[in-house]
Amino acid sequence: MVTTVVLIIHLIAAASVVGIIVLQGPKGEGLGAIGGGGARLFHGPRPRETMFLRVTTVVAIIFGMTSFYLVFVHFGR
């Protein structure tokens, strides 16, 4: 019963991590910053980017914890 709940949380966390990462915009300007076009170099992150970073971190930690739990339960049998 507990393993089923953890598996459902794991699947939701996996889909959430993928979705949140896809929603995030590009972090840098790539090779365009080499020629002096890096205007955002000294500006701080936008509030939306900060929120996405925190949500991604929390969901990734949940995903990792459920992964370890499922591995230990599976190999513990």
PyMOL commands that set and color helices and strands:
alter all, ss='L'
color gray80, all
select helices_A, chain A and resi 2-23+30-33+39-41+47-76
alter helices_A, ss='H'
color red, helices_A
deselect
rebuild
show_as cartoon
